[in-house]
Amino acid sequence: MHKEIRTSAELAPRRYLAGVSFGVSSTCLVQMLDDTARHHAAKQSSSAFEPLIVHVDTDLAAAPTRDGETPAQRLLAKYRRRYPHVSFDCVHLSRAMALRTVDWSALLPAGVTAADCGASDDVERLRRLFAALPSVTSRADVLRQLVRHVLIDTARAHDYSVVLLGHSTSALAALTLAEVANGRGFSVPGQVGDGIQTVCEYDDRGDETARVAFPVYYPLREVLKNELVGYVDLIPALADMKRLRELDGSAGGGSSVVSHRDVSIEEVMQRYFDGVEGPYSGIVANVVRTTGKLDRVAGGASCRLCSMPLDDSGDNRWAGDLGQDSGDSAAENHREKLCYGCRRAVSG
């Protein structure tokens, strides 16, 4: 990875930004970066290693605690004390409303105007936007895209050279099938593979103003989730963090499903691969390795949400297999701006 992102042969600070969701995989990534930072700090001949761990707080309803911190900030403070060799930051999802890499006019669902989302508070605007999306799957899909945009924008704003995501093999396999099921199969090489991602910037009128290439990597792509769970139990620091997450209620997973209507396609895929990775670990790994060999689609225009190149013929094939657009004005307005999968997420 460093060979691909370094700009010169001379020693220069390695500034990596990693996302943390407080799950098992991303916590293991934090542990690895902290160990690596401590190792390079002790070597005088090594270039500086400066990782920044960022948590994107996606809770649009959480109230600050008595000390003025949100639950996510309180848990991140525990990570900060446990891993002193890396820097931490907490960014709220509402920051996405200021992003130039998302064309917000393309995300307005049917029946929702710009005035409807024009509240002065960004959190309220996001809350209204998510409430207007047609399904749980749509909300999970758009949320994941916005988190990715926020991480890349934060890295660019603070001059970090790469974004690291802590997805395990199992998580990437689940994401692969979820993208296909959501009608965005052509984007799998870009969404799941390592390498340079192209993001576009838009002005207030929705016109493209710039294109930026930025690298995104998955350092844990060759490790299964159950292997990481076993690793956590072997490392005292990780085991302590696991207990802290459980006490804080942020460990993730394990919740019972009251109704399948409350479960997104991505969560269904995650539960499936969590169940089969033990007896069929080779198949799970092959899903990810195969997608890593796929070529990325080249194109002119890009989707205003997921940033993948628009492919008209590919979109038509997906629409033919999964259902034609309804023909209403909202769908037609989105056709030139969003790929088929994002149109389905926004318009239903």
Secondary structure, DSSP 4 states (H G I P E B T S, - for coil): -HHHH-S-SS---B-EEEE--SSHHHHHHHHHHHHHHHHHHT-TTSPPB--EEEEEE--SSPPP-TTS--HHHHHHHHHHHH-TTSEEEEEEGGGGGG-SSS-GGGGPPTT--TTTT--SSHHHHHHHHHHHSSSHHHHHHHHHHHHHHHHHHHHHHTT-SEEE----HHHHHHHHHHHHHTT-GGGHHHHHS-EEEEEEEE-TTS-EEEEEEEEEE-TTTTS-HHHHHHHHHHSHHHHHHHHHHHHHT-S---PPPS-GGGS-HHHHHHHHHHHHTTTTHHHHHHHHHHHTTSPPPP-SSB-TTT-PBP-HHHHHHHHHHH------HHHHHHHTTS-HHHHHHHH-
